[in-house]
Amino acid sequence: MKTLSIIVSLFFMLVLVSHFSFAEEKSRLTGLDFLNLTEPERSRVVADIRSIYLRLAEEPEYEAHCLWLACCIKGMNRVQLATLAAKYLKDNPHTWYLSFFESLDNAIEQACRRLSSY
């Protein structure tokens, strides 16, 4: 399962590179890089990732990994998702130098587990 998560995260990174207007600069976005972005930049980054998750959840080859993510974030707007990511990173400083996409995946997973336990 962890291998699939890493593969999907790498795929997201490649897809995101083609979607960002500032792709070259942000293609190696780490958690610390994300925390250093302005609020509008954070929102733009997570909005693009959110769109990709929702789109990939409809693809059979990614459905198993992305469907639960899509269900969890479907009701979240980009500001909420950016806040979730920032909180996760602030609570887990050991993840600052990892890929932001992996950290966001972990943040969403953690939040969804909490929500499903209620």
C-alpha positions as CSV (number, residue, x, y, z in Angstrom):
1,M,0.0,0.0,0.0
2,K,2.9,2.4,0.8
3,T,4.5,1.6,-2.5
4,L,1.3,2.5,-4.3
5,S,1.0,5.7,-2.3
6,I,4.6,6.7,-3.4
7,I,3.9,5.8,-7.0
8,V,0.7,7.8,-7.0
9,S,2.5,10.7,-5.3
10,L,5.2,10.7,-7.9
11,F,2.6,10.6,-10.7
12,F,0.8,13.6,-9.1
13,M,4.0,15.5,-9.1
14,L,4.6,14.8,-12.8
15,V,1.0,15.8,-13.7
16,L,1.2,18.9,-11.5
17,V,4.4,20.0,-13.2
18,S,2.4,20.2,-16.4
19,H,-0.4,22.2,-14.8
20,F,1.4,24.9,-12.9
21,S,2.2,28.1,-14.6
22,F,5.3,28.2,-12.3
23,A,6.0,24.5,-12.9
24,E,9.8,24.7,-13.2
25,E,10.2,26.5,-9.9
26,K,7.6,24.4,-7.9
27,S,8.2,20.9,-9.4
28,R,10.3,20.0,-6.3
29,L,7.9,21.5,-3.8
30,T,8.7,20.4,-0.2
31,G,6.6,20.9,2.9
32,L,8.8,23.8,3.9
33,D,8.4,25.4,0.5
34,F,4.7,25.2,0.9
35,L,4.8,26.8,4.3
36,N,6.8,29.7,2.8
37,L,4.2,30.4,0.1
38,T,1.7,33.2,0.5
39,E,-1.9,32.2,1.2
40,P,-3.0,32.7,-2.4
41,E,-0.1,30.6,-3.7
42,R,-1.0,27.8,-1.2
43,S,-4.6,27.9,-2.3
44,R,-3.6,27.7,-5.9
45,V,-1.3,24.7,-5.3
46,V,-3.9,22.7,-3.4
47,A,-6.7,23.6,-5.8
48,D,-4.6,22.0,-8.6
49,I,-3.9,18.9,-6.5
50,R,-7.6,18.7,-5.5
51,S,-8.7,18.8,-9.1
52,I,-6.2,16.0,-9.9
53,Y,-7.4,13.8,-7.1
54,L,-11.0,14.2,-8.1
55,R,-10.2,13.5,-11.7
56,L,-8.0,10.5,-11.0
57,A,-10.8,9.0,-8.7
58,E,-12.8,8.5,-11.9
59,E,-9.9,6.6,-13.6
60,P,-10.1,2.8,-13.1
61,E,-6.3,2.4,-12.6
62,Y,-6.2,5.0,-9.8
63,E,-9.7,4.5,-8.3
64,A,-8.5,2.3,-5.5
65,H,-6.1,4.9,-4.1
66,C,-7.9,8.1,-5.1
67,L,-11.6,7.4,-4.5
68,W,-11.4,7.6,-0.7
69,L,-9.3,10.8,-1.0
70,A,-11.8,12.3,-3.4
71,C,-14.7,11.4,-1.1
72,C,-12.9,13.0,1.8
73,I,-11.9,16.3,0.1
74,K,-15.0,16.7,-2.1
75,G,-16.7,19.0,0.4
76,M,-13.5,20.9,1.1
77,N,-12.7,24.2,-0.6
78,R,-9.1,25.1,-1.4
79,V,-8.6,27.3,1.6
80,Q,-9.7,24.5,3.9
81,L,-7.4,22.1,2.2
82,A,-4.5,24.5,2.3
83,T,-5.2,25.0,6.0
84,L,-5.3,21.3,6.6
85,A,-1.9,20.9,4.8
86,A,-0.3,23.7,6.7
87,K,-1.5,22.4,10.1
88,Y,-0.2,18.9,9.3
89,L,3.2,20.3,8.3
90,K,3.4,22.5,11.4
91,D,2.5,19.5,13.6
92,N,5.0,17.3,11.8
93,P,8.2,19.4,11.2
94,H,10.1,16.2,10.4
95,T,8.2,16.1,7.1
96,W,9.2,19.6,5.9
97,Y,11.9,18.3,3.6
98,L,9.8,15.6,2.0
99,S,7.7,16.1,-1.1
100,F,4.7,18.3,-0.4
101,F,2.5,16.0,-2.4
102,E,3.3,13.1,0.0
103,S,2.7,15.3,3.0
104,L,-0.7,16.4,1.6
105,D,-1.6,12.8,1.0
106,N,-0.7,12.0,4.6
107,A,-2.6,15.0,5.9
108,I,-5.7,14.1,4.0
109,E,-5.5,10.4,5.2
110,Q,-5.1,11.5,8.8
111,A,-8.0,13.9,8.6
112,C,-10.3,11.3,6.9
113,R,-9.5,8.7,9.5
114,R,-10.5,11.2,12.2
115,L,-13.7,12.1,10.4
116,S,-14.7,8.5,9.8
117,S,-14.1,7.6,13.5
118,Y,-16.9,10.0,14.6
